[in-house]
């Protein structure tokens, strides 16, 4: 009886091994297809992003080369101390009067 079981097991092992091998082949084909799709999608995304970055860089470079009128503010009021800044000449006032006051430094030098 044990011998007949061994013979039956050996007979069943051949077709099962073939089924497992075929299933693994199908699995590898599926994995290959998915990997190819992901690679193609990644390549397409890479090319799109490269194009976008290139166009952006050229646009920024072109905008920097265009002659725009730039206004610069004087940094002098921020560099001097507040006490001296209060006594500076005031060129614009709400009532239109343009007072001229001397700073404490020039008034101490005149004395």
N, CA, C and O of each residue as an XYZ file, in Angstrom:
444
protein
N       0.809     -1.184      0.000
C       0.000      0.000      0.000
C       0.863      1.263      0.000
O       0.548      2.208     -0.723
N       1.907      1.308      0.763
C       2.812      2.451      0.815
C       3.464      2.645     -0.532
O       3.701      3.779     -0.946
N       3.753      1.581     -1.212
C       4.393      1.674     -2.521
C       3.430      2.284     -3.532
O       3.839      3.069     -4.387
N       2.142      1.921     -3.433
C       1.174      2.471     -4.375
C       0.953      3.973     -4.120
O       0.713      4.740     -5.053
N       1.037      4.374     -2.858
C       0.905      5.808     -2.540
C       2.077      6.599     -3.097
O       1.914      7.703     -3.617
N       3.258      6.011     -2.978
C       4.439      6.689     -3.514
C       4.339      6.823     -5.033
O       4.702      7.856     -5.595
N       3.868      5.824     -5.661
C       3.740      5.856     -7.115
C       2.688      6.898     -7.521
O       2.879      7.628     -8.494
N       1.583      6.962     -6.776
C       0.522      7.934     -7.070
C       1.022      9.367     -6.830
O       0.723     10.278     -7.603
N       1.780      9.545     -5.756
C       2.333     10.864     -5.449
C       3.299     11.282     -6.537
O       3.282     12.440     -6.956
N       4.125     10.394     -6.997
C       5.080     10.704     -8.063
C       4.346     11.031     -9.350
O       4.776     11.912    -10.094
N       3.255     10.347     -9.628
C       2.485     10.624    -10.845
C       1.803     11.995    -10.768
O       1.707     12.690    -11.779
N       1.323     12.395     -9.568
C       0.650     13.685     -9.400
C       1.640     14.860     -9.332
O       1.277     15.996     -9.637
N       2.867     14.588     -8.938
C       3.858     15.656     -8.776
C       4.231     16.276    -10.108
O       4.472     17.482    -10.177
N       4.285     15.488    -11.156
C       4.672     15.997    -12.476
C       3.718     17.073    -12.982
O       4.170     18.165    -13.328
N       2.402     16.803    -13.040
C       1.474     17.829    -13.521
C       1.395     19.039    -12.595
O       1.216     20.161    -13.069
N       1.524     18.835    -11.286
C       1.477     19.978    -10.359
C       2.703     20.863    -10.543
O       2.606     22.089    -10.477
N       3.844     20.248    -10.772
C       5.056     21.023    -11.008
C       4.916     21.852    -12.288
O       5.370     22.995    -12.349
N       4.300     21.280    -13.281
C       4.081     22.000    -14.537
C       3.114     23.171    -14.304
O       3.338     24.261    -14.831
N       2.054     22.967    -13.530
C       1.098     24.035    -13.239
C       1.767     25.188    -12.482
O       1.533     26.360    -12.779
N       2.594     24.838    -11.509
C       3.296     25.866    -10.733
C       4.246     26.641    -11.638
O       4.338     27.865    -11.543
N       4.942     25.942    -12.502
C       5.870     26.599    -13.424
C       5.131     27.548    -14.368
O       5.599     28.658    -14.622
N       3.983     27.119    -14.887
C       3.191     27.977    -15.767
C       2.646     29.199    -15.020
O       2.605     30.300    -15.569
N       2.227     28.999    -13.762
C       1.728     30.123    -12.963
C       2.838     31.130    -12.697
O       2.600     32.337    -12.744
N       4.046     30.651    -12.417
C       5.178     31.556    -12.204
C       5.533     32.310    -13.483
O       5.890     33.487    -13.430
N       5.437     31.641    -14.628
C       5.695     32.326    -15.900
C       4.685     33.444    -16.142
O       5.060     34.534    -16.573
N       3.410     33.182    -15.869
C       2.383     34.229    -16.019
C       2.635     35.383    -15.058
O       2.469     36.548    -15.419
N       3.038     35.054    -13.831
C       3.326     36.101    -12.846
C       4.492     36.968    -13.307
O       4.432     38.192    -13.198
N       5.550     36.347    -13.819
C       6.699     37.110    -14.302
C       6.327     37.983    -15.499
O       6.830     39.100    -15.620
N       5.458     37.495    -16.383
C       5.005     38.311    -17.510
C       4.224     39.528    -17.013
O       4.393     40.628    -17.537
N       3.371     39.336    -16.006
C       2.587     40.436    -15.443
C       3.509     41.465    -14.793
O       3.341     42.668    -14.989
N       4.479     40.987    -14.022
C       5.421     41.898    -13.361
C       6.230     42.664    -14.410
O       6.492     43.855    -14.238
N       6.620     42.008    -15.472
C       7.373     42.664    -16.542
C       6.534     43.752    -17.206
O       7.037     44.843    -17.474
N       5.264     43.467    -17.472
C       4.381     44.466    -18.089
C       4.181     45.676    -17.181
O       4.225     46.818    -17.641
N       3.963     45.425    -15.897
C       3.763     46.527    -14.953
C       5.031     47.374    -14.840
O       4.960     48.602    -14.819
N       6.185     46.717    -14.768
C       7.452     47.456    -14.671
C       7.690     48.289    -15.928
O       8.182     49.415    -15.847
N       7.341     47.737    -17.090
C       7.513     48.490    -18.335
C       6.602     49.711    -18.345
O       7.028     50.795    -18.743
N       5.359     49.549    -17.913
C       4.429     50.682    -17.858
C       4.930     51.765    -16.901
O       4.871     52.954    -17.214
N       5.424     51.342    -15.730
C       5.947     52.315    -14.759
C       7.174     53.033    -15.308
O       7.328     54.237    -15.105
N       8.034     52.317    -15.989
C       9.220     52.933    -16.572
C       8.827     53.953    -17.637
O       9.378     55.054    -17.682
N       7.884     53.589    -18.483
C       7.435     54.521    -19.526
C       6.794     55.764    -18.923
O       7.024     56.881    -19.386
N       5.990     55.560    -17.891
C       5.346     56.701    -17.222
C       6.390     57.599    -16.555
O       6.296     58.825    -16.623
N       7.376     56.987    -15.916
C       8.445     57.771    -15.279
C       9.266     58.540    -16.296
O       9.639     59.688    -16.055
N       9.548     57.923    -17.421
C      10.301     58.597    -18.475
C       9.509     59.772    -19.026
O      10.068     60.842    -19.267
N       8.215     59.579    -19.226
C       7.358     60.660    -19.736
C       7.307     61.813    -18.732
O       7.404     62.978    -19.115
N       7.153     61.485    -17.449
C       7.112     62.527    -16.414
C       8.443     63.272    -16.350
O       8.463     64.494    -16.206
N       9.536     62.553    -16.455
C      10.859     63.179    -16.430
C      11.021     64.162    -17.589
O      11.509     65.276    -17.397
N      10.617     63.757    -18.778
C      10.729     64.646    -19.930
C       9.831     65.869    -19.779
O      10.233     66.980    -20.125
N       8.620     65.671    -19.266
C       7.703     66.803    -19.050
C       8.282     67.795    -18.048
O       8.256     69.002    -18.288
N       8.804     67.298    -16.929
C       9.366     68.180    -15.905
C      10.624     68.891    -16.419
O      10.856     70.055    -16.093
N      11.421     68.202    -17.210
C      12.606     68.836    -17.794
C      12.204     69.983    -18.713
O      12.826     71.044    -18.699
N      11.169     69.767    -19.507
C      10.682     70.814    -20.399
C      10.148     72.004    -19.603
O      10.438     73.155    -19.932
N       9.371     71.729    -18.561
C       8.802     72.804    -17.739
C       9.906     73.609    -17.064
O       9.867     74.839    -17.064
N      10.891     72.920    -16.488
C      11.990     73.626    -15.823
C      12.824     74.426    -16.815
O      13.265     75.531    -16.499
N      13.045     73.890    -18.000
C      13.825     74.613    -19.007
C      13.098     75.873    -19.453
O      13.699     76.943    -19.546
N      11.813     75.746    -19.726
C      11.031     76.921    -20.143
C      10.995     77.953    -19.017
O      11.108     79.151    -19.279
N      10.842     77.511    -17.776
C      10.840     78.428    -16.644
C      12.165     79.145    -16.487
O      12.195     80.349    -16.230
N      13.259     78.419    -16.639
C      14.584     79.034    -16.501
C      14.832     80.056    -17.606
O      15.377     81.128    -17.345
N      14.440     79.736    -18.825
C      14.620     80.673    -19.934
C      13.740     81.901    -19.727
O      14.165     83.021    -20.011
N      12.531     81.703    -19.241
C      11.625     82.829    -18.990
C      12.194     83.758    -17.927
O      12.175     84.977    -18.091
N      12.692     83.193    -16.851
C      13.276     84.011    -15.781
C      14.515     84.749    -16.289
O      14.713     85.923    -15.975
N      15.341     84.068    -17.066
C      16.528     84.724    -17.621
C      16.133     85.870    -18.546
O      16.749     86.936    -18.514
N      15.106     85.657    -19.371
C      14.666     86.707    -20.283
C      14.086     87.893    -19.513
O      14.316     89.045    -19.881
N      13.336     87.615    -18.447
C      12.776     88.701    -17.653
C      13.868     89.499    -16.946
O      13.740     90.712    -16.779
N      14.922     88.836    -16.537
C      16.025     89.549    -15.895
C      16.811     90.401    -16.881
O      17.436     91.382    -16.477
N      16.797     90.057    -18.150
C      17.537     90.823    -19.144
C      16.747     92.014    -19.669
O      17.340     92.934    -20.235
N      15.442     92.026    -19.502
C      14.636     93.144    -19.980
C      14.904     94.383    -19.135
O      15.050     94.282    -17.917
N      14.969     95.545    -19.767
C      15.257     96.773    -19.017
C      13.994     97.313    -18.335
O      13.168     97.962    -18.977
N      13.856     97.053    -17.084
C      12.767     97.601    -16.295
C      13.276     98.810    -15.542
O      14.441     98.861    -15.148
N      12.407     99.779    -15.343
C      12.792    100.950    -14.558
C      12.671    100.574    -13.090
O      11.589    100.270    -12.588
N      13.768    100.604    -12.448
C      13.795    100.237    -11.033
C      13.968    101.493    -10.210
O      14.828    102.325    -10.500
N      13.149    101.626     -9.184
C      13.295    102.750     -8.276
C      13.986    102.243     -7.022
O      13.645    101.191     -6.481
N      14.953    103.007     -6.580
C      15.668    102.624     -5.372
C      15.349    103.621     -4.282
O      15.264    104.825     -4.521
N      15.180    103.118     -3.125
C      14.927    103.987     -1.975
C      16.246    104.299     -1.291
O      17.192    103.512     -1.327
N      16.282    105.423     -0.691
C      17.475    105.787      0.049
C      17.512    104.984      1.338
O      16.521    104.910      2.064
N      18.638    104.397      1.608
C      18.773    103.626      2.840
C      19.326    104.483      3.963
O      19.504    103.996      5.080
N      19.598    105.740      3.689
C      20.166    106.629      4.694
C      19.303    106.747      5.939
O      19.852    106.647      7.036
N      17.981    106.956      5.852
C      17.194    107.086      7.083
C      17.249    105.841      7.966
O      17.113    105.949      9.184
N      17.440    104.701      7.396
C      17.504    103.501      8.233
C      18.887    103.302      8.830
O      19.039    102.576      9.813
N      19.890    103.934      8.250
C      21.245    103.747      8.753
C      21.622    104.725      9.858
O      22.505    104.435     10.665
N      20.969    105.868      9.902
C      21.318    106.844     10.934
C      20.459    106.620     12.168
O      19.428    105.950     12.108
N      20.883    107.174     13.262
C      20.156    106.950     14.510
C      18.833    107.715     14.495
O      18.717    108.720     13.794
N      17.841    107.263     15.249
C      16.540    107.934     15.263
C      16.600    109.366     15.774
O      15.816    110.207     15.334
N      17.507    109.660     16.687
C      17.590    111.022     17.228
C      18.007    112.009     16.149
O      17.487    113.124     16.110
N      18.904    111.639     15.296
C      19.344    112.523     14.225
C      18.296    112.556     13.121
O      18.106    113.587     12.476
N      17.619    111.440     12.899
C      16.624    111.375     11.833
C      15.457    112.306     12.100
O      14.836    112.785     11.151
N      15.136    112.579     13.355
C      14.039    113.481     13.686
C      14.375    114.895     13.254
O      13.482    115.628     12.830
N      15.628    115.302     13.347
C      16.038    116.669     13.049
C      16.457    116.879     11.599
O      16.977    117.942     11.259
N      16.243    115.896     10.749
C      16.610    116.043      9.340
C      15.637    116.965      8.626
O      14.554    117.254      9.135
N      16.019    117.414      7.473
C      15.137    118.252      6.661
C      13.905    117.446      6.278
O      14.011    116.287      5.876
N      12.750    118.058      6.404
C      11.503    117.408      6.027
C      11.082    118.017      4.700
O      10.803    119.214      4.630
N      11.033    117.218      3.659
C      10.731    117.776      2.348
C       9.239    117.791      2.058
O       8.786    118.631      1.280
N       8.467    116.906      2.645
C       7.030    116.857      2.387
C       6.282    116.757      3.704
O       6.534    115.861      4.508
N       5.381    117.665      3.910
C       4.522    117.639      5.089
C       3.078    117.692      4.630
O       2.816    118.106      3.500
N       2.134    117.288      5.466
C       0.734    117.293      5.046
C       0.209    118.675      4.692
O      -0.647    118.788      3.814
N       0.698    119.753      5.356
C       0.167    121.089      5.073
C       0.936    121.807      3.959
O       0.611    122.947      3.627
N       1.937    121.166      3.387
C       2.653    121.763      2.273
C       3.820    122.627      2.670
O       4.579    123.049      1.797
N       4.001    122.911      3.933
C       5.111    123.733      4.397
C       6.353    122.868      4.462
O       6.290    121.718      4.897
N       7.449    123.394      4.046
C       8.690    122.631      4.058
C       9.637    123.243      5.085
O      10.431    124.123      4.754
N       9.555    122.784      6.318
C      10.432    123.357      7.337
C      11.872    122.907      7.145
O      12.150    121.834      6.611
N      12.759    123.752      7.591
C      14.180    123.428      7.521
C      14.734    123.498      8.942
O      14.882    124.578      9.514
N      15.030    122.343      9.490
C      15.608    122.315     10.832
C      16.993    121.733     10.730
O      17.269    120.899      9.868
N      17.844    122.165     11.593
C      19.203    121.669     11.568
C      19.311    120.515     12.540
O      18.560    120.430     13.512
N      20.226    119.653     12.276
C      20.412    118.519     13.164
C      21.194    118.940     14.372
O      21.820    120.000     14.379
N      21.165    118.122     15.393
C      21.859    118.444     16.625
C      23.362    118.438     16.425
O      24.093    119.092     17.168
N      23.822    117.711     15.439
C      25.259    117.648     15.189
C      25.728    118.978     14.601
O      26.742    119.516     15.044
N      25.012    119.519     13.615
C      25.450    120.780     13.006
C      25.255    121.959     13.948
O      26.036    122.909     13.907
N      24.225    121.921     14.802
C      24.018    123.048     15.711
C      25.079    123.050     16.812
O      25.447    124.119     17.298
N      25.577    121.887     17.213
C      26.618    121.865     18.238
C      27.955    122.268     17.647
O      28.833    122.744     18.367
N      28.124    122.081     16.331
C      29.383    122.478     15.713
C      29.437    123.974     15.503
O      30.522    124.555     15.500
N      28.278    124.619     15.326
C      28.231    126.063     15.105
C      28.490    126.846     16.403
O      28.896    128.005     16.321
N      28.282    126.287     17.560
C      28.409    127.042     18.813
C      29.843    127.230     19.229
O      30.111    127.844     20.262
